[in-house]
Every structure is written in structure tokens, then in C-alpha cells.
Amino acid sequence: MTEWLLDGLLVFTLLMTASATLVSRDLFRAVVLFIAFGLVMAACWVRLDAPNIALAEAAIGAGLSGVLFLDAVSQLRRGQTRKRSASADQSPEAGT
């Protein structure tokens, strides 16, 4: 009985993190949810007695991809702040 409960909880958590990732408007939050999805997916692979796939999912899916996505989000935010500061310097009201 507890096995079914654990499996159901894992499926529910996977569905919730996947849907929350897809509907999130904040990129940072979406990336964090994506990392959480990868970790829950790794737990599912462990539950299915596939530890090698679980390790790959945790290392690549949650770890490496998550770090790359977080770096991309930080680069996007830096670019947006540079655009804002450049447009504020170019505005006619800045000189008055």
C-alpha cells in the first residue's frame, strides 16, 4: 500500500513541477522548477530500479542543464539592465 502511495506522490509531484515550469512567467523560477523536476525524475528512476539512468538524470538533467540555464538567465538580465541604462542615458530628459 505504501508503495502505491509513494508512486502516486512521485507522479503527482512530476506533474505539478512540469506544469508549474511551463506556466511560470519568471525565467529564474522556471529554471529552479526545471531543476526540481530533474531531481524528482531521478527519484523516479531510482524507484524503477534504474540507478544508472537516475545518476545521469541528476547529473545532466538537473545539474549541468540547470547551471547552463541559470547562466543564460543571468546573461539575459544583465543585457536588459544594460539596455535600460543605455536608453536612460540617451533620453532627452536625462540632459535636463
N, C-alpha and C positions, 0 to 999 in steps of 0.2 A: 504493500500500500504506500509506504513512504517513497519507494522508487518512482511510482507514478506521480506522486506529488512533486518530487524533485524534477522529474522530466517536464511536467506541466509548468513548473515555475521557470525553468530554463527557456522553454518555448515562449512563454508569456514575456519574459524579460527580453528575449531576442526581438520579438515583435514590437515591443514598446520602444526599445532603443533604436531600432531601424526606422520606425515611423517618426520618432522624435528627431532623428537625424535628418530625415527628408523634409520635414516641415519647419525646421529651425531657420530663422531669418538671420541669426547671428552666426558668422562663419566660425568664430572661436568655439562657440557652444556646439556647433555641428561637428567640428573636428574632435572635441572631447567626447561627444556621444559616439562618434565613429570608433574611437579608441576603446571605449567601454563595450561597444558591440563586438569588437575583435576579441576582447578578453572573455566575454560571455560565450562567444563562439568557440574559443579554445576550451572552455569548460565543457561545452557540449561534445567536442571531440574526445576529451578525456572520458566523458560519460559513455561514449560509444566505443571505448577501448581502442582508441587510435592515438596513442601518445605522441608518435612522431608527427602526425598532422597537427596535433594540438600545439606542439612546440613551434612548428613552422608558422602557424596562425598567430601565435603570441608574438613571435619574434618579427615576422614580416608584416602581418596584417595590422597588429596593434602597435608594435614598436617602431619599426622603420618607416612604415607609411604614415603613422601618426606624427612622427618627428618631422618628416618632409612636409606634411600638410600644415603643421604648426608654423614651420619656417615660411611657407608660402603665405599664410595669413599675416604673419608679421611683416613680410615684404609688401603685401598689399596695403596694410595700414600705414607703413612708412611712406609709400608712394602717395597715398591720399593726403597725409599731413603735409607733404612737400607741395602738392598741388594747391592745397588750401593756403599755405603760407605764400606761395608764389603769386597766387591770384589776389591775395590781400595786399601784397606789395605793389601789384600792377594797378590796383583800383584807383580811380581818380580821388576818392575820399581820403586815401592814405596820405596824400601830399598836403592836405589842408588841415 
